[in-house]
Amino acid sequence: MHAVRGETGTAPRRWNRLVDRLQQLHLELRTQARGRAGITALINDDVLTVRQWAAGHALFWDEAIARPELERLAGGGPSLAEFEAKIALREYDAGRLNTTWTPK
């Protein structure tokens, strides 16, 4: 996913397919403690895209670990990652962040 991230300006259809697949996996994993723990552990991944998605999902069950990573990304300077992290935190705090949507 990181290779086709929006910052590259390439492959939006591929990106959308990858997001849909990620969401399918997330919905399966979040139903069990082991799955949620696995997602939370990915907040420490070396790949920015992995960290950001994991933190966004884990906000709902492990905010104490997820929020600091999103806050770090949100303060990282002008980038797509900064923008997305700010939006995720804003929407979560307002009660509008939906990570349980079903892909097409």
N, C-alpha and C positions, 0 to 999 in steps of 0.2 A: 504494500500500500504506500509505503513511504516514497518509493520510486515514482509513483504517479500522482503524488499529492498535488493539490491545487496550486501550490507555489510554482510548480514546474510549468504550469500552463498547458499541460498535455493530457490527453485521454480522459475527458470528463465521463464518458460512458463507462469506461473501464473502472474508473474511480467509483462510480455509483454501484456497479456490480460488486466491487470489493466491499463497499460499505454495507450493502445488503447481506452479503455472506457473513461479514463480521457481526452484524446484528443478529442473524440466525444463530450463530455460535454463542453470542452473548446471552440471548434469551434462554438457550439450553443450559449454559454454565451457571447462570445466576440462580437457578432453582435449587442448587445444592451448595452446602458450605464449602466443599472442596473446590467447586467451580468458582465461587466468589473469591476464595483465597487465591486461586490461580490468577484471576483477573487482577486482583489487588497487587500481587507480586510483580506483575508486569509494569507497575508504576516505576520500578527501578530499572527498566530495560534501557539499553544504550540508544535505542532508536526513538527519536522524538515523537513520531506518529504513534508508536506503540504506547509510550508513556502517557500521551495526551488522551487517547481513547480509553485506556485503562483507568486513568484518573477520573474521567468524565462518568464512566459507568460506576466506578467504586464509590463515588460520592454518596450513593444511596445506602450503602451498608458499611462503609469505612471512611467517613468524612475526615476523620483526624489524620489519615494518611493521604487521602486523595486531594484535599483542599490545598495543602502546602505546595504540592507539585503544580497544580493549576495556578496558584498565586505566583509561583516562581516563573512559570511560562508567561503569565499575564504581565509580568514586570520586565520581560526580557527584551524589550525594544521592538521597534516596528517590524512586524512579520505576520504572516497568516496564523502562526501558532499563538502569538500574543493575542490577536483579535479573537480567535476561537476560544481561547482560555477565558478571556474576559466575558465573552457572551455566555459560555457554559456556567460560569460562576454567577453572573447576573440572573440568568434564567433559573438556576437552581435556588438561589436565595429568594426569588420571587415566587417559587413554587410552580414554575412553568416548564422546567426541563423534563422532557419525556424521553426516557431511555427504554421504554417498553413497547415502542411502535413495532408493528409487524411489517417486514419487507414484502414487496410485491412478489 
